[in-house]
Amino acid sequence: MGKTKVNMVIRFLKGMQAEKVNVLGTEEAREDNELVQKVIEDIKLFYELS
């Protein structure tokens, strides 16, 4: 996957985190957002982005 697509996926996941907070509230979204953040970090490590 190219760098542009990887960045698009990361932006999508960050948007999903924000949407979860908007829909569920900060406390309810916390656990899901922590998992999504781990996925973002894993993608960055895999594709060697920082």
Backbone hydrogen bonds, N-H to C=O, Kabsch-Sander energy under -0.5 kcal/mol:
donor,donor_aa,acceptor,acceptor_aa,energy
6,V,2,G,-2.4
7,N,3,K,-2.5
8,M,4,T,-2.0
9,V,5,K,-2.5
10,I,6,V,-2.4
11,R,7,N,-2.5
12,F,8,M,-2.4
13,L,9,V,-2.6
14,K,10,I,-2.4
15,G,11,R,-2.3
16,M,12,F,-2.3
17,Q,13,L,-2.0
18,A,14,K,-2.0
19,E,15,G,-2.4
20,K,16,M,-2.4
21,V,17,Q,-1.8
22,N,18,A,-2.3
23,V,19,E,-2.6
24,L,20,K,-3.1
25,G,20,K,-0.7
25,G,21,V,-1.6
29,A,25,G,-2.0
30,R,26,T,-1.0
30,R,27,E,-0.6
31,E,27,E,-0.5
33,N,29,A,-2.9
34,E,30,R,-2.1
35,L,31,E,-1.8
36,V,32,D,-2.4
37,Q,33,N,-2.3
38,K,34,E,-1.8
39,V,35,L,-1.7
40,I,36,V,-2.4
41,E,37,Q,-2.6
42,D,38,K,-2.3
43,I,39,V,-2.6
44,K,40,I,-2.4
45,L,41,E,-2.4
46,F,42,D,-2.8
47,Y,43,I,-2.6
48,E,45,L,-0.8
49,L,44,K,-3.0
